[in-house]
């Protein structure tokens, strides 16, 4: 399960880079860009909390 959440987190980061690039190239509208960026940001923060920075205590 942790691996799936980690992959989802990385895919969200990719979308954060790809969405503005598509907007700059004129392939998507500003509204779609804003929506994709919002979804990707929320998804990244939610999924990153599940696997980043938590080390098991001995």
mmCIF file as Biopython writes it, N, C-alpha, C and O atoms, coordinates in Angstrom:
data_model
#
loop_
_atom_site.group_PDB
_atom_site.id
_atom_site.type_symbol
_atom_site.label_atom_id
_atom_site.label_alt_id
_atom_site.label_comp_id
_atom_site.label_asym_id
_atom_site.label_entity_id
_atom_site.label_seq_id
_atom_site.pdbx_PDB_ins_code
_atom_site.Cartn_x
_atom_site.Cartn_y
_atom_site.Cartn_z
_atom_site.occupancy
_atom_site.B_iso_or_equiv
_atom_site.auth_seq_id
_atom_site.auth_asym_id
_atom_site.pdbx_PDB_model_num
ATOM 1   N N  . UNK A ? 1  ? 0.819  -1.193 0.000   1.0 0.0 1  A 1 
ATOM 2   C CA . UNK A ? 1  ? 0.000  0.000  0.000   1.0 0.0 1  A 1 
ATOM 3   C C  . UNK A ? 1  ? 0.862  1.256  0.000   1.0 0.0 1  A 1 
ATOM 4   O O  . UNK A ? 1  ? 0.568  2.234  -0.686  1.0 0.0 1  A 1 
ATOM 5   N N  . UNK A ? 2  ? 1.948  1.202  0.797   1.0 0.0 2  A 1 
ATOM 6   C CA . UNK A ? 2  ? 2.842  2.355  0.860   1.0 0.0 2  A 1 
ATOM 7   C C  . UNK A ? 2  ? 3.442  2.655  -0.511  1.0 0.0 2  A 1 
ATOM 8   O O  . UNK A ? 2  ? 3.593  3.818  -0.884  1.0 0.0 2  A 1 
ATOM 9   N N  . UNK A ? 3  ? 3.781  1.621  -1.251  1.0 0.0 3  A 1 
ATOM 10  C CA . UNK A ? 3  ? 4.382  1.795  -2.577  1.0 0.0 3  A 1 
ATOM 11  C C  . UNK A ? 3  ? 3.405  2.468  -3.541  1.0 0.0 3  A 1 
ATOM 12  O O  . UNK A ? 3  ? 3.808  3.315  -4.339  1.0 0.0 3  A 1 
ATOM 13  N N  . UNK A ? 4  ? 2.133  2.101  -3.473  1.0 0.0 4  A 1 
ATOM 14  C CA . UNK A ? 4  ? 1.119  2.709  -4.344  1.0 0.0 4  A 1 
ATOM 15  C C  . UNK A ? 4  ? 0.960  4.187  -4.018  1.0 0.0 4  A 1 
ATOM 16  O O  . UNK A ? 4  ? 0.847  5.015  -4.922  1.0 0.0 4  A 1 
ATOM 17  N N  . UNK A ? 5  ? 0.953  4.521  -2.737  1.0 0.0 5  A 1 
ATOM 18  C CA . UNK A ? 5  ? 0.832  5.927  -2.338  1.0 0.0 5  A 1 
ATOM 19  C C  . UNK A ? 5  ? 2.062  6.713  -2.768  1.0 0.0 5  A 1 
ATOM 20  O O  . UNK A ? 5  ? 1.952  7.871  -3.171  1.0 0.0 5  A 1 
ATOM 21  N N  . UNK A ? 6  ? 3.221  6.094  -2.685  1.0 0.0 6  A 1 
ATOM 22  C CA . UNK A ? 6  ? 4.453  6.758  -3.113  1.0 0.0 6  A 1 
ATOM 23  C C  . UNK A ? 6  ? 4.419  7.038  -4.617  1.0 0.0 6  A 1 
ATOM 24  O O  . UNK A ? 6  ? 4.817  8.118  -5.052  1.0 0.0 6  A 1 
ATOM 25  N N  . UNK A ? 7  ? 3.956  6.091  -5.398  1.0 0.0 7  A 1 
ATOM 26  C CA . UNK A ? 7  ? 3.838  6.281  -6.851  1.0 0.0 7  A 1 
ATOM 27  C C  . UNK A ? 7  ? 2.838  7.386  -7.157  1.0 0.0 7  A 1 
ATOM 28  O O  . UNK A ? 7  ? 3.085  8.218  -8.030  1.0 0.0 7  A 1 
ATOM 29  N N  . UNK A ? 8  ? 1.717  7.407  -6.452  1.0 0.0 8  A 1 
ATOM 30  C CA . UNK A ? 8  ? 0.723  8.461  -6.628  1.0 0.0 8  A 1 
ATOM 31  C C  . UNK A ? 8  ? 1.315  9.830  -6.319  1.0 0.0 8  A 1 
ATOM 32  O O  . UNK A ? 8  ? 1.024  10.808 -7.006  1.0 0.0 8  A 1 
ATOM 33  N N  . UNK A ? 9  ? 2.131  9.894  -5.301  1.0 0.0 9  A 1 
ATOM 34  C CA . UNK A ? 9  ? 2.793  11.143 -4.934  1.0 0.0 9  A 1 
ATOM 35  C C  . UNK A ? 9  ? 3.714  11.628 -6.050  1.0 0.0 9  A 1 
ATOM 36  O O  . UNK A ? 9  ? 3.702  12.807 -6.402  1.0 0.0 9  A 1 
ATOM 37  N N  . UNK A ? 10 ? 4.503  10.726 -6.599  1.0 0.0 10 A 1 
ATOM 38  C CA . UNK A ? 10 ? 5.415  11.100 -7.687  1.0 0.0 10 A 1 
ATOM 39  C C  . UNK A ? 10 ? 4.652  11.514 -8.946  1.0 0.0 10 A 1 
ATOM 40  O O  . UNK A ? 10 ? 5.055  12.447 -9.640  1.0 0.0 10 A 1 
ATOM 41  N N  . UNK A ? 11 ? 3.556  10.821 -9.236  1.0 0.0 11 A 1 
ATOM 42  C CA . UNK A ? 11 ? 2.737  11.197 -10.393 1.0 0.0 11 A 1 
ATOM 43  C C  . UNK A ? 11 ? 2.127  12.582 -10.212 1.0 0.0 11 A 1 
ATOM 44  O O  . UNK A ? 11 ? 1.975  13.330 -11.178 1.0 0.0 11 A 1 
ATOM 45  N N  . UNK A ? 12 ? 1.785  12.917 -8.995  1.0 0.0 12 A 1 
ATOM 46  C CA . UNK A ? 12 ? 1.266  14.257 -8.714  1.0 0.0 12 A 1 
ATOM 47  C C  . UNK A ? 12 ? 2.324  15.320 -8.983  1.0 0.0 12 A 1 
ATOM 48  O O  . UNK A ? 12 ? 2.027  16.378 -9.538  1.0 0.0 12 A 1 
ATOM 49  N N  . UNK A ? 13 ? 3.553  15.033 -8.590  1.0 0.0 13 A 1 
ATOM 50  C CA . UNK A ? 13 ? 4.633  15.984 -8.865  1.0 0.0 13 A 1 
ATOM 51  C C  . UNK A ? 13 ? 4.878  16.146 -10.363 1.0 0.0 13 A 1 
ATOM 52  O O  . UNK A ? 13 ? 5.177  17.243 -10.834 1.0 0.0 13 A 1 
ATOM 53  N N  . UNK A ? 14 ? 4.753  15.064 -11.098 1.0 0.0 14 A 1 
ATOM 54  C CA . UNK A ? 14 ? 4.904  15.142 -12.552 1.0 0.0 14 A 1 
ATOM 55  C C  . UNK A ? 14 ? 3.800  16.012 -13.141 1.0 0.0 14 A 1 
ATOM 56  O O  . UNK A ? 14 ? 4.060  16.828 -14.025 1.0 0.0 14 A 1 
ATOM 57  N N  . UNK A ? 15 ? 2.577  15.846 -12.661 1.0 0.0 15 A 1 
ATOM 58  C CA . UNK A ? 15 ? 1.468  16.658 -13.149 1.0 0.0 15 A 1 
ATOM 59  C C  . UNK A ? 15 ? 1.665  18.133 -12.827 1.0 0.0 15 A 1 
ATOM 60  O O  . UNK A ? 15 ? 1.257  18.996 -13.604 1.0 0.0 15 A 1 
ATOM 61  N N  . UNK A ? 16 ? 2.286  18.432 -11.689 1.0 0.0 16 A 1 
ATOM 62  C CA . UNK A ? 16 ? 2.561  19.824 -11.326 1.0 0.0 16 A 1 
ATOM 63  C C  . UNK A ? 16 ? 3.523  20.467 -12.327 1.0 0.0 16 A 1 
ATOM 64  O O  . UNK A ? 16 ? 3.471  21.680 -12.536 1.0 0.0 16 A 1 
ATOM 65  N N  . UNK A ? 17 ? 4.380  19.690 -12.935 1.0 0.0 17 A 1 
ATOM 66  C CA . UNK A ? 17 ? 5.308  20.214 -13.943 1.0 0.0 17 A 1 
ATOM 67  C C  . UNK A ? 17 ? 4.669  20.208 -15.340 1.0 0.0 17 A 1 
ATOM 68  O O  . UNK A ? 17 ? 4.864  21.142 -16.117 1.0 0.0 17 A 1 
ATOM 69  N N  . UNK A ? 18 ? 3.917  19.169 -15.649 1.0 0.0 18 A 1 
ATOM 70  C CA . UNK A ? 18 ? 3.364  19.008 -17.002 1.0 0.0 18 A 1 
ATOM 71  C C  . UNK A ? 18 ? 2.227  19.988 -17.288 1.0 0.0 18 A 1 
ATOM 72  O O  . UNK A ? 18 ? 2.145  20.521 -18.395 1.0 0.0 18 A 1 
ATOM 73  N N  . UNK A ? 19 ? 1.355  20.235 -16.323 1.0 0.0 19 A 1 
ATOM 74  C CA . UNK A ? 19 ? 0.193  21.099 -16.553 1.0 0.0 19 A 1 
ATOM 75  C C  . UNK A ? 19 ? 0.588  22.511 -17.009 1.0 0.0 19 A 1 
ATOM 76  O O  . UNK A ? 19 ? 0.043  22.986 -18.006 1.0 0.0 19 A 1 
ATOM 77  N N  . UNK A ? 20 ? 1.509  23.202 -16.327 1.0 0.0 20 A 1 
ATOM 78  C CA . UNK A ? 20 ? 1.891  24.528 -16.814 1.0 0.0 20 A 1 
ATOM 79  C C  . UNK A ? 20 ? 2.609  24.487 -18.162 1.0 0.0 20 A 1 
ATOM 80  O O  . UNK A ? 20 ? 2.513  25.421 -18.958 1.0 0.0 20 A 1 
ATOM 81  N N  . UNK A ? 21 ? 3.325  23.395 -18.405 1.0 0.0 21 A 1 
ATOM 82  C CA . UNK A ? 21 ? 4.005  23.249 -19.692 1.0 0.0 21 A 1 
ATOM 83  C C  . UNK A ? 21 ? 2.988  23.138 -20.819 1.0 0.0 21 A 1 
ATOM 84  O O  . UNK A ? 21 ? 3.157  23.749 -21.874 1.0 0.0 21 A 1 
ATOM 85  N N  . UNK A ? 22 ? 1.934  22.359 -20.601 1.0 0.0 22 A 1 
ATOM 86  C CA . UNK A ? 22 ? 0.872  22.245 -21.600 1.0 0.0 22 A 1 
ATOM 87  C C  . UNK A ? 22 ? 0.151  23.571 -21.801 1.0 0.0 22 A 1 
ATOM 88  O O  . UNK A ? 22 ? -0.217 23.914 -22.925 1.0 0.0 22 A 1 
ATOM 89  N N  . UNK A ? 23 ? -0.050 24.312 -20.724 1.0 0.0 23 A 1 
ATOM 90  C CA . UNK A ? 23 ? -0.687 25.628 -20.843 1.0 0.0 23 A 1 
ATOM 91  C C  . UNK A ? 23 ? 0.203  26.581 -21.643 1.0 0.0 23 A 1 
ATOM 92  O O  . UNK A ? 23 ? -0.277 27.298 -22.521 1.0 0.0 23 A 1 
ATOM 93  N N  . UNK A ? 24 ? 1.476  26.582 -21.341 1.0 0.0 24 A 1 
ATOM 94  C CA . UNK A ? 24 ? 2.415  27.451 -22.057 1.0 0.0 24 A 1 
ATOM 95  C C  . UNK A ? 24 ? 2.462  27.119 -23.544 1.0 0.0 24 A 1 
ATOM 96  O O  . UNK A ? 24 ? 2.620  28.010 -24.378 1.0 0.0 24 A 1 
ATOM 97  N N  . UNK A ? 25 ? 2.326  25.844 -23.871 1.0 0.0 25 A 1 
ATOM 98  C CA . UNK A ? 25 ? 2.336  25.418 -25.269 1.0 0.0 25 A 1 
ATOM 99  C C  . UNK A ? 25 ? 0.997  25.667 -25.962 1.0 0.0 25 A 1 
ATOM 100 O O  . UNK A ? 25 ? 0.882  25.474 -27.172 1.0 0.0 25 A 1 
ATOM 101 N N  . UNK A ? 26 ? -0.010 26.092 -25.206 1.0 0.0 26 A 1 
ATOM 102 C CA . UNK A ? 26 ? -1.301 26.393 -25.794 1.0 0.0 26 A 1 
ATOM 103 C C  . UNK A ? 26 ? -2.190 25.176 -25.992 1.0 0.0 26 A 1 
ATOM 104 O O  . UNK A ? 26 ? -3.147 25.226 -26.765 1.0 0.0 26 A 1 
ATOM 105 N N  . UNK A ? 27 ? -1.883 24.086 -25.302 1.0 0.0 27 A 1 
ATOM 106 C CA . UNK A ? 27 ? -2.643 22.848 -25.480 1.0 0.0 27 A 1 
ATOM 107 C C  . UNK A ? 27 ? -3.844 22.754 -24.538 1.0 0.0 27 A 1 
ATOM 108 O O  . UNK A ? 27 ? -4.811 22.058 -24.847 1.0 0.0 27 A 1 
ATOM 109 N N  . UNK A ? 28 ? -3.797 23.454 -23.379 1.0 0.0 28 A 1 
ATOM 110 C CA . UNK A ? 28 ? -4.914 23.447 -22.447 1.0 0.0 28 A 1 
ATOM 111 C C  . UNK A ? 28 ? -5.241 24.885 -22.039 1.0 0.0 28 A 1 
ATOM 112 O O  . UNK A ? 28 ? -4.412 25.784 -22.179 1.0 0.0 28 A 1 
ATOM 113 N N  . UNK A ? 29 ? -6.451 25.086 -21.536 1.0 0.0 29 A 1 
ATOM 114 C CA . UNK A ? 29 ? -6.879 26.428 -21.126 1.0 0.0 29 A 1 
ATOM 115 C C  . UNK A ? 29 ? -6.353 26.754 -19.724 1.0 0.0 29 A 1 
ATOM 116 O O  . UNK A ? 29 ? -5.860 25.887 -19.002 1.0 0.0 29 A 1 
ATOM 117 N N  . UNK A ? 30 ? -6.477 28.016 -19.373 1.0 0.0 30 A 1 
ATOM 118 C CA . UNK A ? 30 ? -6.028 28.457 -18.056 1.0 0.0 30 A 1 
ATOM 119 C C  . UNK A ? 30 ? -6.861 27.803 -16.955 1.0 0.0 30 A 1 
ATOM 120 O O  . UNK A ? 30 ? -6.317 27.391 -15.930 1.0 0.0 30 A 1 
ATOM 121 N N  . UNK A ? 31 ? -8.161 27.706 -17.158 1.0 0.0 31 A 1 
ATOM 122 C CA . UNK A ? 31 ? -9.027 27.091 -16.150 1.0 0.0 31 A 1 
ATOM 123 C C  . UNK A ? 31 ? -8.661 25.621 -15.914 1.0 0.0 31 A 1 
ATOM 124 O O  . UNK A ? 31 ? -8.605 25.170 -14.770 1.0 0.0 31 A 1 
ATOM 125 N N  . UNK A ? 32 ? -8.414 24.882 -16.990 1.0 0.0 32 A 1 
ATOM 126 C CA . UNK A ? 32 ? -8.013 23.480 -16.843 1.0 0.0 32 A 1 
ATOM 127 C C  . UNK A ? 32 ? -6.657 23.384 -16.146 1.0 0.0 32 A 1 
ATOM 128 O O  . UNK A ? 32 ? -6.443 22.494 -15.323 1.0 0.0 32 A 1 
ATOM 129 N N  . UNK A ? 33 ? -5.759 24.283 -16.467 1.0 0.0 33 A 1 
ATOM 130 C CA . UNK A ? 33 ? -4.450 24.310 -15.819 1.0 0.0 33 A 1 
ATOM 131 C C  . UNK A ? 33 ? -4.605 24.535 -14.318 1.0 0.0 33 A 1 
ATOM 132 O O  . UNK A ? 33 ? -3.972 23.847 -13.518 1.0 0.0 33 A 1 
ATOM 133 N N  . UNK A ? 34 ? -5.438 25.488 -13.938 1.0 0.0 34 A 1 
ATOM 134 C CA . UNK A ? 34 ? -5.657 25.758 -12.515 1.0 0.0 34 A 1 
ATOM 135 C C  . UNK A ? 34 ? -6.260 24.550 -11.812 1.0 0.0 34 A 1 
ATOM 136 O O  . UNK A ? 34 ? -5.863 24.214 -10.696 1.0 0.0 34 A 1 
ATOM 137 N N  . UNK A ? 35 ? -7.208 23.904 -12.457 1.0 0.0 35 A 1 
ATOM 138 C CA . UNK A ? 35 ? -7.852 22.733 -11.874 1.0 0.0 35 A 1 
ATOM 139 C C  . UNK A ? 35 ? -6.854 21.594 -11.693 1.0 0.0 35 A 1 
ATOM 140 O O  . UNK A ? 35 ? -6.808 20.965 -10.636 1.0 0.0 35 A 1 
ATOM 141 N N  . UNK A ? 36 ? -6.059 21.331 -12.721 1.0 0.0 36 A 1 
ATOM 142 C CA . UNK A ? 36 ? -5.067 20.260 -12.632 1.0 0.0 36 A 1 
ATOM 143 C C  . UNK A ? 36 ? -4.024 20.549 -11.557 1.0 0.0 36 A 1 
ATOM 144 O O  . UNK A ? 36 ? -3.618 19.649 -10.821 1.0 0.0 36 A 1 
ATOM 145 N N  . UNK A ? 37 ? -3.593 21.800 -11.468 1.0 0.0 37 A 1 
ATOM 146 C CA . UNK A ? 37 ? -2.606 22.168 -10.460 1.0 0.0 37 A 1 
ATOM 147 C C  . UNK A ? 37 ? -3.176 22.013 -9.051  1.0 0.0 37 A 1 
ATOM 148 O O  . UNK A ? 37 ? -2.477 21.557 -8.146  1.0 0.0 37 A 1 
ATOM 149 N N  . UNK A ? 38 ? -4.432 22.388 -8.862  1.0 0.0 38 A 1 
ATOM 150 C CA . UNK A ? 38 ? -5.056 22.242 -7.550  1.0 0.0 38 A 1 
ATOM 151 C C  . UNK A ? 38 ? -5.183 20.773 -7.160  1.0 0.0 38 A 1 
ATOM 152 O O  . UNK A ? 38 ? -4.843 20.388 -6.041  1.0 0.0 38 A 1 
ATOM 153 N N  . UNK A ? 39 ? -5.670 19.965 -8.082  1.0 0.0 39 A 1 
ATOM 154 C CA . UNK A ? 39 ? -5.817 18.531 -7.814  1.0 0.0 39 A 1 
ATOM 155 C C  . UNK A ? 39 ? -4.461 17.897 -7.515  1.0 0.0 39 A 1 
ATOM 156 O O  . UNK A ? 39 ? -4.335 17.122 -6.567  1.0 0.0 39 A 1 
ATOM 157 N N  . UNK A ? 40 ? -3.453 18.217 -8.313  1.0 0.0 40 A 1 
ATOM 158 C CA . UNK A ? 40 ? -2.120 17.638 -8.116  1.0 0.0 40 A 1 
ATOM 159 C C  . UNK A ? 40 ? -1.505 18.074 -6.793  1.0 0.0 40 A 1 
ATOM 160 O O  . UNK A ? 40 ? -0.863 17.271 -6.116  1.0 0.0 40 A 1 
ATOM 161 N N  . UNK A ? 41 ? -1.693 19.327 -6.421  1.0 0.0 41 A 1 
ATOM 162 C CA . UNK A ? 41 ? -1.127 19.828 -5.166  1.0 0.0 41 A 1 
ATOM 163 C C  . UNK A ? 41 ? -1.780 19.155 -3.963  1.0 0.0 41 A 1 
ATOM 164 O O  . UNK A ? 41 ? -1.090 18.699 -3.052  1.0 0.0 41 A 1 
ATOM 165 N N  . UNK A ? 42 ? -3.095 19.095 -3.960  1.0 0.0 42 A 1 
ATOM 166 C CA . UNK A ? 42 ? -3.805 18.452 -2.847  1.0 0.0 42 A 1 
ATOM 167 C C  . UNK A ? 42 ? -3.442 16.971 -2.768  1.0 0.0 42 A 1 
ATOM 168 O O  . UNK A ? 42 ? -3.221 16.438 -1.681  1.0 0.0 42 A 1 
ATOM 169 N N  . UNK A ? 43 ? -3.381 16.314 -3.916  1.0 0.0 43 A 1 
ATOM 170 C CA . UNK A ? 43 ? -3.025 14.898 -3.937  1.0 0.0 43 A 1 
ATOM 171 C C  . UNK A ? 43 ? -1.616 14.672 -3.425  1.0 0.0 43 A 1 
ATOM 172 O O  . UNK A ? 43 ? -1.368 13.724 -2.680  1.0 0.0 43 A 1 
ATOM 173 N N  . UNK A ? 44 ? -0.687 15.540 -3.819  1.0 0.0 44 A 1 
ATOM 174 C CA . UNK A ? 44 ? 0.689  15.379 -3.369  1.0 0.0 44 A 1 
ATOM 175 C C  . UNK A ? 44 ? 0.799  15.547 -1.859  1.0 0.0 44 A 1 
ATOM 176 O O  . UNK A ? 44 ? 1.421  14.728 -1.184  1.0 0.0 44 A 1 
ATOM 177 N N  . UNK A ? 45 ? 0.194  16.609 -1.329  1.0 0.0 45 A 1 
ATOM 178 C CA . UNK A ? 45 ? 0.280  16.818 0.115   1.0 0.0 45 A 1 
ATOM 179 C C  . UNK A ? 45 ? -0.373 15.684 0.888   1.0 0.0 45 A 1 
ATOM 180 O O  . UNK A ? 45 ? 0.158  15.251 1.911   1.0 0.0 45 A 1 
ATOM 181 N N  . UNK A ? 46 ? -1.502 15.201 0.425   1.0 0.0 46 A 1 
ATOM 182 C CA . UNK A ? 46 ? -2.190 14.109 1.121   1.0 0.0 46 A 1 
ATOM 183 C C  . UNK A ? 46 ? -1.391 12.812 1.052   1.0 0.0 46 A 1 
ATOM 184 O O  . UNK A ? 46 ? -1.300 12.088 2.044   1.0 0.0 46 A 1 
ATOM 185 N N  . UNK A ? 47 ? -0.815 12.515 -0.099  1.0 0.0 47 A 1 
ATOM 186 C CA . UNK A ? 47 ? -0.092 11.257 -0.242  1.0 0.0 47 A 1 
ATOM 187 C C  . UNK A ? 47 ? 1.309  11.321 0.360   1.0 0.0 47 A 1 
ATOM 188 O O  . UNK A ? 47 ? 1.801  10.316 0.872   1.0 0.0 47 A 1 
ATOM 189 N N  . UNK A ? 48 ? 1.949  12.467 0.308   1.0 0.0 48 A 1 
ATOM 190 C CA . UNK A ? 48 ? 3.308  12.580 0.855   1.0 0.0 48 A 1 
ATOM 191 C C  . UNK A ? 48 ? 3.305  12.443 2.372   1.0 0.0 48 A 1 
ATOM 192 O O  . UNK A ? 48 ? 4.277  11.957 2.950   1.0 0.0 48 A 1 
ATOM 193 N N  . UNK A ? 49 ? 2.235  12.861 3.016   1.0 0.0 49 A 1 
ATOM 194 C CA . UNK A ? 49 ? 2.158  12.719 4.468   1.0 0.0 49 A 1 
ATOM 195 C C  . UNK A ? 49 ? 2.170  11.263 4.896   1.0 0.0 49 A 1 
ATOM 196 O O  . UNK A ? 49 ? 2.561  10.946 6.019   1.0 0.0 49 A 1 
ATOM 197 N N  . UNK A ? 50 ? 1.750  10.390 4.018   1.0 0.0 50 A 1 
ATOM 198 C CA . UNK A ? 50 ? 1.671  8.967  4.359   1.0 0.0 50 A 1 
ATOM 199 C C  . UNK A ? 50 ? 3.010  8.246  4.295   1.0 0.0 50 A 1 
ATOM 200 O O  . UNK A ? 50 ? 3.169  7.204  4.931   1.0 0.0 50 A 1 
ATOM 201 N N  . UNK A ? 51 ? 3.975  8.767  3.548   1.0 0.0 51 A 1 
ATOM 202 C CA . UNK A ? 51 ? 5.218  8.006  3.416   1.0 0.0 51 A 1 
ATOM 203 C C  . UNK A ? 51 ? 6.499  8.796  3.637   1.0 0.0 51 A 1 
ATOM 204 O O  . UNK A ? 51 ? 7.551  8.183  3.816   1.0 0.0 51 A 1 
ATOM 205 N N  . UNK A ? 52 ? 6.466  10.109 3.633   1.0 0.0 52 A 1 
ATOM 206 C CA . UNK A ? 52 ? 7.697  10.883 3.801   1.0 0.0 52 A 1 
ATOM 207 C C  . UNK A ? 52 ? 7.935  11.237 5.255   1.0 0.0 52 A 1 
ATOM 208 O O  . UNK A ? 52 ? 6.998  11.571 5.981   1.0 0.0 52 A 1 
ATOM 209 N N  . UNK A ? 53 ? 9.163  11.165 5.674   1.0 0.0 53 A 1 
ATOM 210 C CA . UNK A ? 53 ? 9.581  11.680 6.952   1.0 0.0 53 A 1 
ATOM 211 C C  . UNK A ? 53 ? 9.220  10.860 8.175   1.0 0.0 53 A 1 
ATOM 212 O O  . UNK A ? 53 ? 9.432  11.309 9.301   1.0 0.0 53 A 1 
ATOM 213 N N  . UNK A ? 54 ? 8.694  9.701  7.982   1.0 0.0 54 A 1 
ATOM 214 C CA . UNK A ? 54 ? 8.356  8.861  9.128   1.0 0.0 54 A 1 
ATOM 215 C C  . UNK A ? 54 ? 9.294  7.668  9.172   1.0 0.0 54 A 1 
ATOM 216 O O  . UNK A ? 54 ? 9.202  6.743  8.365   1.0 0.0 54 A 1 
ATOM 217 N N  . UNK A ? 55 ? 10.181 7.716  10.122  1.0 0.0 55 A 1 
ATOM 218 C CA . UNK A ? 55 ? 11.098 6.603  10.298  1.0 0.0 55 A 1 
ATOM 219 C C  . UNK A ? 55 ? 10.655 5.796  11.503  1.0 0.0 55 A 1 
ATOM 220 O O  . UNK A ? 55 ? 10.169 6.347  12.490  1.0 0.0 55 A 1 
ATOM 221 N N  . UNK A ? 56 ? 10.825 4.503  11.416  1.0 0.0 56 A 1 
ATOM 222 C CA . UNK A ? 56 ? 10.411 3.625  12.504  1.0 0.0 56 A 1 
ATOM 223 C C  . UNK A ? 56 ? 11.338 3.811  13.699  1.0 0.0 56 A 1 
ATOM 224 O O  . UNK A ? 56 ? 12.558 3.892  13.558  1.0 0.0 56 A 1 
ATOM 225 N N  . UNK A ? 57 ? 10.734 3.875  14.862  1.0 0.0 57 A 1 
ATOM 226 C CA . UNK A ? 57 ? 11.529 4.004  16.091  1.0 0.0 57 A 1 
ATOM 227 C C  . UNK A ? 57 ? 11.982 2.630  16.564  1.0 0.0 57 A 1 
ATOM 228 O O  . UNK A ? 57 ? 11.252 1.643  16.470  1.0 0.0 57 A 1 
ATOM 229 N N  . UNK A ? 58 ? 13.193 2.596  17.068  1.0 0.0 58 A 1 
ATOM 230 C CA . UNK A ? 58 ? 13.749 1.310  17.528  1.0 0.0 58 A 1 
ATOM 231 C C  . UNK A ? 58 ? 13.200 0.902  18.864  1.0 0.0 58 A 1 
ATOM 232 O O  . UNK A ? 58 ? 13.566 -0.150 19.387  1.0 0.0 58 A 1 
#
